[in-house]
């Protein structure tokens, strides 16, 4: 799917859904591990969320199962 050729709102909303889902779940799951080790630096949570967002964007655009 190329967003430049088919700017359909449901496709863009679907990608945004996957990005949000992966980013939030990665912060919740991997961030809980950081809290148990008494490391509460915001940069680690931001990095974990960014990685989740990248994976979610890839999954949303390519529609592959990881």
LUMSESE-349762 format. One record per residue: x, y, z of N, C-alpha, C, O in turn; residue number from 1. Coordinates in steps of 0.05 Angstrom, whole numbers, m for minus. Layout:
REM LUMSESE-349762
    nxx    nyy    nzz   caxx   cayy   cazz    cxx    cyy    czz    oxx    oyy    ozz vogu
      X      Y      Z      X      Y      Z      X      Y      Z      X      Y      Z  NUM
...
END
This chain:
REM LUMSESE-349762
    nxx    nyy    nzz   caxx   cayy   cazz    cxx    cyy    czz    oxx    oyy    ozz vogu
     17    m23      0      0      0      0     18     25      0     35     28     17    1
     13     42    m19     27     67    m19      8     90    m11    m13     93    m23    2
     16    104      9     m2    125     19     m3    149      0    m22    164      1    3
     17    152    m17     17    174    m36     m4    170    m58    m14    189    m69    4
    m10    145    m65    m29    139    m86    m57    136    m75    m76    143    m89    5
    m60    124    m52    m87    119    m41    m89    132    m13    m84    118      7    6
    m96    157    m12    m99    170     14   m127    165     24   m144    183     26    7
   m132    141     31   m158    134     42   m157    136     73   m138    126     85    8
   m177    149     84   m176    153    113   m176    127    129   m162    126    149    9
   m192    107    122   m191     82    138   m163     69    139   m156     57    159   10
   m148     71    117   m121     59    117   m102     74    135    m86     62    149   11
   m104    101    134    m87    117    152    m95    113    181    m78    112    198   12
   m121    111    186   m130    106    214   m121     78    223   m114     75    247   13
   m121     59    205   m111     32    213    m82     33    220    m74     20    239   14
    m66     47    205    m37     49    211    m33     63    238    m17     55    254   15
    m48     85    242    m46     99    268    m54     82    291    m43     84    313   16
    m74     64    287    m83     46    308    m60     27    315    m55     22    339   17
    m47     15    295    m25     m4    300     m1     10    313     11     m1    331   18
      5     35    305     27     49    317     22     55    346     39     50    363   19
     m2     64    353     m9     69    380    m10     44    397     m1     45    420   20
    m20     23    386    m22     m2    401      6    m14    407     11    m22    430   21
     23    m14    388     50    m25    392     66     m7    411     81    m17    428   22
     64     20    408     79     38    425     70     36    454     87     35    472   23
     44     36    458     35     35    486     41      8    499     48      6    522   24
     37    m14    483     42    m40    495     72    m44    501     79    m57    521   25
     89    m34    484    118    m37    489    126    m21    514    143    m30    529   26
    115      3    517    121     18    541    111      4    566    124      4    587   27
     87     m7    565     76    m20    588     91    m46    595     97    m50    618   28
     97    m62    575    110    m87    580    140    m84    587    149    m94    607   29
    154    m69    571    183    m66    576    189    m44    597    209    m45    610   30
    171    m25    600    174     m5    621    170    m17    648    183     m8    668   31
    153    m37    651    149    m50    677    175    m63    686    181    m65    709   32
    190    m73    667    216    m86    674    235    m65    684    251    m70    703   33
    235    m41    673    253    m20    682    245    m10    710    263     m3    726   34
    219    m10    716    211      0    742    219    m20    764    226    m12    786   35
    219    m46    758    228    m66    778    257    m64    784    266    m72    805   36
    273    m53    765    302    m49    770    308    m21    780    331    m13    780   37
    288     m6    789    290     20    801    304     40    782    318     58    791   38
    300     37    756    310     56    737    285     70    725    270     58    710   39
    281     95    732    257    109    723    264    133    706    252    154    709   40
    283    131    689    292    153    671    273    155    648    266    134    635   41
    264    179    641    244    182    620    255    176    593    240    169    575   42
    282    177    590    294    172    564    292    143    556    289    136    532   43
    293    125    576    289     97    570    261     91    561    257     75    542   44
    241    103    574    214     99    565    209    111    537    194     99    522   45
    221    133    531    218    145    505    231    128    483    219    124    462   46
    254    116    489    267     98    470    250     73    465    247     64    443   47
    239     62    487    222     38    484    197     44    468    189     29    451   48
    185     67    473    161     75    458    167     80    429    151     74    412   49
    190     92    423    198     97    395    202     71    380    194     68    357   50
    215     51    393    218     25    380    191     12    375    187      0    354   51
    173     14    394    147      3    390    131     16    368    117      3    353   52
    135     43    366    121     58    344    132     50    317    117     48    297   53
    158     46    315    171     38    290    161     10    281    154      6    258   54
    160     m8    300    150    m35    293    121    m34    286    112    m48    267   55
    105    m18    300     77    m16    294     72     m3    267     53    m11    252   56
     88     17    259     85     29    233     92      9    211     79      8    190   57
    113     m6    215    120    m27    196     98    m47    192     91    m55    170   58
     87    m57    215     66    m76    214     41    m65    201     28    m78    185   59
     35    m40    207     10    m27    196     12    m23    166     m7    m26    152   60
     36    m15    156     39    m10    128     42    m36    112     29    m39     91   61
     58    m54    122     64    m79    107     42   m100    111     39   m118     94   62
     28    m99    133      7   m119    139     19   m148    140      5   m167    131   63
     43   m150    150     55   m177    154     51   m184    183     49   m166    201   64
     50   m210    189     50   m218    217     79   m221    225     95   m234    211   65
     86   m210    248    113   m210    257    120   m236    270    143   m240    279   66
END
